[in-house]
Amino acid sequence: MTKSRRSPSQSTTSLKPEIPPVGVTVITGYLGAGKSTLVNYILSGQHGKRIAVILNEFGEEIGVERAMINEGEGGALVEEWVELANGCICCTVKHSLVQALEQLVQRKERLDHILLETTGLANPAPLASVLWLDDQLEAAVTLDSIITVVDAKNLRYQLKSHNDSSSFPEAYYQIAFADVVILNKVDLVSSDDSGASIEDLEKEIHNINSLTSIIRSVRCQVDLSNILNCRAYDATHATHLEALLEENKKLSTRDLHDSSVRTLCICEQKKVDLDKVRTWIEEILWDKKYGMDVYRCKGVLSVVNSDQLHTLQAVRELYEIVPTREWKDGENRINKIVFIGGSLKEEFLIDSLRACTL
């Protein structure tokens, strides 16, 4: 199974791994939200897991925490490996995330999980693309989820009271791509002094990304079972996705704020032609001929001449449509797709999806 993209040039065939791939959790969040606090909490927990941490940042190319390492001659890969308590490993690398991941999974000690912490100004999309797409890594690691830590005290300010995503675009992107949002520092929020309750902030988050789960926290102390092994990109685990899509059927876009970043759910009862759907999604994601900027897309499809439920997942220009399981007897075979992004056009999406039916 491969991901569709604009210019597929890499080999799409890989040997089936003898051992399960190591899950990678991307931890992102705006400056000061508590990412490092979360990582430290995970590493110090009594979970019995052997976890590796990669500290990563974005510059002109994928690099890492420049203040912590020295560049090698000629831009060579530079690494620092630190053995931590609880059997954990901390790695800082520069220039090659892929190489760092490969070396991690090739270490003698078998890893249970990898945490990849970004800087506060990082857009998580490029990281997700590397982890989700790279054919060399596909057998060794798998993108488990994107966790976004947000500062409850300052979230309303960063989101500019609903309207302006241009002032703090990273805050919007990080929420838009999140599978789980940790609403941190809730103990510092009072509706008396900020004008926004915790419930208001959760509504703000869900207006941007209604697919994400929200966990309230103080000092990022959360149940690790809610953030590790989420399998958010695993097409064989469609139950959670179907539940999310069912909830999104109830979403009324009339109640959403006017921010350019939002969630939109569309449905279609008739079965769709798979080739038409591929052309449709590629025009939206690749050609952007309809003026929409889609960050994430998830859905289930009822396909003509197939008794299999197909799942659709997309991150920016990458997408996959795969058969997941048999439709159950009496199950409503409806197409449900959620789009998260900017300048989404509801009527057009509904009409153009309908044009994919037979």
C-alpha positions in Angstrom: 0.0 0.0 0.0 1.4 3.4 -1.0 0.5 7.0 -0.7 -0.5 8.9 -3.8 1.4 12.1 -4.6 2.2 14.4 -7.4 5.4 12.8 -8.7 5.8 9.2 -7.6 9.4 8.3 -8.3 10.4 6.0 -5.4 9.9 2.3 -5.4 6.5 1.3 -4.1 7.4 -2.2 -3.1 8.9 -3.2 0.2 9.3 -6.4 2.0 6.9 -7.2 4.8 8.7 -6.4 8.1 9.4 -9.4 10.3 8.6 -7.3 13.4 6.0 -4.6 13.8 7.0 -1.0 12.9 7.9 1.4 15.7 5.3 4.0 16.3 6.3 7.7 16.0 4.4 10.4 17.8 5.0 14.0 16.6 4.7 16.4 19.5 4.1 20.0 18.4 2.7 23.2 19.9 3.2 26.9 20.1 6.1 28.5 22.0 5.7 27.9 25.7 2.7 25.6 25.5 4.5 22.8 27.4 5.9 20.4 24.8 9.1 19.7 26.7 7.1 19.3 29.9 5.1 16.6 28.2 8.2 14.8 26.9 9.7 14.9 30.3 6.5 13.6 31.9 6.4 10.7 29.4 10.1 9.8 29.9 9.8 9.8 33.7 6.6 7.8 33.8 6.6 4.2 35.1 5.3 2.7 31.9 7.9 0.1 31.2 8.4 1.3 27.6 11.7 1.9 25.9 11.2 5.3 24.3 13.5 7.3 22.1 13.2 11.1 21.7 14.3 13.2 18.7 14.5 16.9 19.0 13.6 18.5 15.7 13.2 22.0 14.2 12.5 23.5 10.8 14.8 25.8 8.9 15.7 25.8 5.3 15.9 22.1 5.6 14.9 19.6 8.3 17.4 20.1 11.2 17.5 19.9 14.9 17.9 22.0 18.0 20.9 24.0 16.7 21.9 25.3 20.1 22.5 21.8 21.4 24.8 20.4 18.8 27.7 21.4 16.5 27.5 21.0 12.7 29.7 18.5 11.0 32.1 19.4 8.3 30.4 19.9 5.0 27.0 19.7 6.5 27.5 16.0 7.5 25.0 14.3 9.8 25.7 15.3 13.4 24.3 13.3 16.3 24.2 13.3 20.0 22.9 10.3 21.8 22.1 10.5 25.5 21.0 7.6 27.6 18.2 8.7 29.9 16.6 7.2 32.9 13.8 4.6 32.5 15.6 3.0 29.6 15.0 6.0 27.3 17.2 7.5 24.6 17.5 11.1 23.6 18.8 12.0 20.1 19.6 15.3 18.5 20.4 15.2 14.8 21.0 17.8 12.1 20.1 17.6 8.5 18.6 14.1 8.2 15.6 13.0 10.1 15.3 9.9 8.0 18.9 8.9 8.9 18.2 9.5 12.6 15.1 7.3 12.5 16.8 4.5 10.6 19.7 4.5 13.1 17.3 4.5 16.0 15.4 1.4 14.8 18.6 -0.3 13.9 20.0 0.0 17.4 20.6 -3.3 19.3 18.0 -2.4 21.9 14.4 -2.8 20.6 12.4 0.4 20.9 8.7 0.5 21.9 8.0 4.1 20.7 9.7 7.3 19.3 8.8 10.8 20.3 9.6 13.6 17.8 9.4 17.0 19.4 9.3 20.0 17.1 10.0 23.7 17.9 7.2 26.1 18.7 7.1 27.6 15.3 7.0 24.3 13.4 4.3 23.5 10.9 3.9 19.7 11.4 2.9 18.9 7.8 6.4 18.3 6.4 7.2 15.9 9.3 4.0 14.0 8.8 4.8 13.8 5.1 8.3 12.4 5.7 7.0 9.8 8.2 3.9 8.8 6.2 5.5 8.7 2.8 9.1 7.6 2.9 9.3 4.1 1.3 12.6 3.2 3.1 11.1 4.0 6.5 7.7 2.4 5.9 8.6 -1.0 7.1 10.6 0.2 10.1 8.5 3.0 11.6 4.9 4.2 11.3 3.4 7.6 12.0 1.2 7.0 15.1 -0.3 10.4 15.7 0.3 14.2 15.9 -0.1 15.6 19.4 -0.5 19.3 19.8 0.0 21.0 23.1 -1.7 24.3 23.5 -1.5 26.9 26.2 -5.0 27.4 27.6 -4.1 30.8 29.1 -2.9 32.3 25.9 -4.8 30.3 23.2 -7.5 32.9 22.7 -4.9 35.6 22.1 -3.0 33.4 19.7 -6.2 32.6 17.7 -7.0 36.4 17.7 -10.5 36.0 19.0 -11.7 33.9 16.0 -10.9 36.0 13.0 -7.3 36.4 12.0 -5.2 33.3 11.3 -2.4 35.4 9.7 -1.0 36.8 13.0 -0.3 33.3 14.5 -0.6 30.9 11.6 1.4 28.2 13.3 -1.1 28.0 16.1 -3.8 27.3 13.6 -1.7 24.8 11.6 -0.7 22.9 14.7 -4.3 22.5 15.8 -5.5 21.7 12.2 -3.1 18.8 11.9 -3.6 17.4 15.4 -5.0 14.0 16.1 -5.0 14.9 19.9 -4.9 18.4 21.4 -3.6 18.6 25.0 -5.2 21.7 26.5 -2.5 22.5 29.0 -2.4 25.0 31.9 -6.2 24.8 32.5 -5.5 25.7 36.1 -4.6 29.2 34.9 -7.8 29.8 33.1 -10.7 31.7 34.6 -13.6 33.1 32.7 -13.6 36.1 35.1 -10.2 37.4 33.9 -9.9 36.0 30.3 -13.4 36.2 29.0 -13.2 32.6 27.9 -14.0 29.4 29.8 -12.3 26.0 29.2 -15.5 25.0 27.3 -15.2 28.1 25.1 -11.6 27.2 24.3 -12.5 23.6 23.4 -15.2 25.0 21.1 -12.5 27.2 19.4 -10.3 24.1 18.9 -13.1 22.0 17.5 -14.2 24.8 15.2 -10.7 24.5 13.6 -10.5 20.7 13.8 -13.5 18.8 14.8 -11.7 15.5 14.3 -9.3 16.0 17.1 -9.6 14.7 20.7 -9.1 17.2 23.5 -7.4 16.3 26.8 -7.3 18.9 29.6 -4.2 18.9 31.6 -2.1 20.7 34.3 1.6 20.5 33.6 0.9 18.0 30.8 0.1 15.2 33.2 -2.1 13.0 31.0 -3.0 9.3 30.7 -0.3 8.0 28.4 -2.8 5.5 26.9 -4.5 8.4 25.3 -1.5 9.7 23.5 0.7 6.7 22.6 -0.3 3.9 20.2 -3.2 6.0 18.9 -2.9 4.5 15.4 -4.4 7.6 13.8 -3.0 6.7 10.4 -3.6 3.0 10.5 -6.3 2.3 7.9 -7.0 -1.2 9.4 -8.4 0.5 12.5 -11.4 2.3 11.0 -13.8 2.1 14.0 -12.6 5.3 15.6 -12.6 7.2 12.3 -16.2 6.1 11.6 -17.3 7.3 15.0 -15.6 10.7 14.4 -17.2 11.0 11.0 -20.6 10.2 12.5 -20.2 13.0 15.0 -19.2 15.4 12.2 -22.5 14.6 10.3 -24.1 16.6 13.1 -21.8 19.6 12.6 -23.5 22.7 11.3 -21.2 25.0 9.5 -23.5 27.9 10.1 -22.3 27.9 13.7 -18.6 28.1 12.8 -16.6 31.3 13.2 -15.3 33.2 10.2 -11.7 32.1 10.5 -10.2 30.9 7.2 -9.2 27.7 9.0 -12.1 25.4 9.8 -13.7 21.9 9.6 -16.2 20.9 7.0 -18.0 17.5 6.7 -19.8 16.4 3.6 -21.9 13.3 2.9 -23.3 11.5 -0.1 -25.6 8.5 -0.1 -24.9 7.1 -3.6 -22.0 4.9 -4.3 -18.9 6.5 -5.8 -16.7 5.5 -8.7 -13.2 5.1 -7.2 -11.3 6.4 -10.3 -13.5 9.5 -10.3 -12.9 10.1 -6.6 -9.1 9.8 -7.1 -9.2 12.4 -9.9 -11.4 14.6 -7.7 -9.2 14.5 -4.6 -6.1 15.1 -6.7 -7.6 18.2 -8.3 -8.3 19.5 -4.8 -5.0 18.5 -3.1 -2.6 18.8 -6.0 -3.9 21.3 -8.6 -5.7 23.5 -6.0 -7.8 24.5 -9.0 -10.8 25.2 -6.8 -8.9 27.6 -4.5 -9.1 25.5 -1.4 -6.2 24.9 1.0 -6.8 21.4 2.5 -4.5 20.5 5.5 -6.1 17.2 6.5 -8.9 15.0 5.1 -10.4 11.9 6.5 -13.4 9.8 5.3 -15.1 6.5 4.5 -16.3 5.7 1.0 -18.9 3.4 -0.4 -17.5 2.3 -3.7 -19.4 0.9 -6.8 -19.0 -2.8 -7.3 -17.3 -3.3 -3.9 -18.6 -4.7 -0.7 -15.6 -3.2 1.1 -15.6 0.0 3.2 -12.8 2.2 1.9 -11.0 4.8 4.0 -9.6 8.0 2.7 -6.8 9.9 4.5 -4.9 12.9 3.3 -2.1 15.2 4.7 -1.5 18.1 2.4 -0.7 16.7 -1.0 -0.4 13.1 0.1 -3.4 10.8 0.3 -4.4 7.2 0.3 -7.6 5.3 -0.4 -7.6 1.7 0.8 -10.2 -1.0 1.4 -10.5 -1.6 5.1 -13.2 -4.1 5.9 -16.5 -5.6 4.7 -19.6 -3.5 5.1 -21.7 -5.0 7.9 -25.3 -6.2 7.3 -27.7 -3.3 7.7 -25.0 -0.7 7.9 -25.7 2.6 6.2 -23.3 2.6 3.3 -22.8 6.4 3.1 -19.8 8.4 2.0 -18.6 10.7 4.8 -15.6 13.0 4.3 -14.2 15.6 6.6 -12.0 18.4 5.3 -9.8 20.6 7.5 -8.3 23.7 5.9 -8.7 27.2 4.5 -11.2 28.7 2.1 -13.3 25.5 2.0 -16.3 25.7 -0.3 -19.2 23.6 1.1 -21.6 23.7 -1.9 -18.8 22.9 -4.4 -17.5 20.0 -2.4 -21.0 18.5 -2.1 -21.7 18.9 -5.8 -18.4 17.7 -7.0 -18.5 14.6 -4.8 -22.0 13.9 -6.1 -20.4 14.1 -9.6 -18.3 11.1 -8.7 -21.3 8.8 -8.2 -22.7 6.4 -10.7 
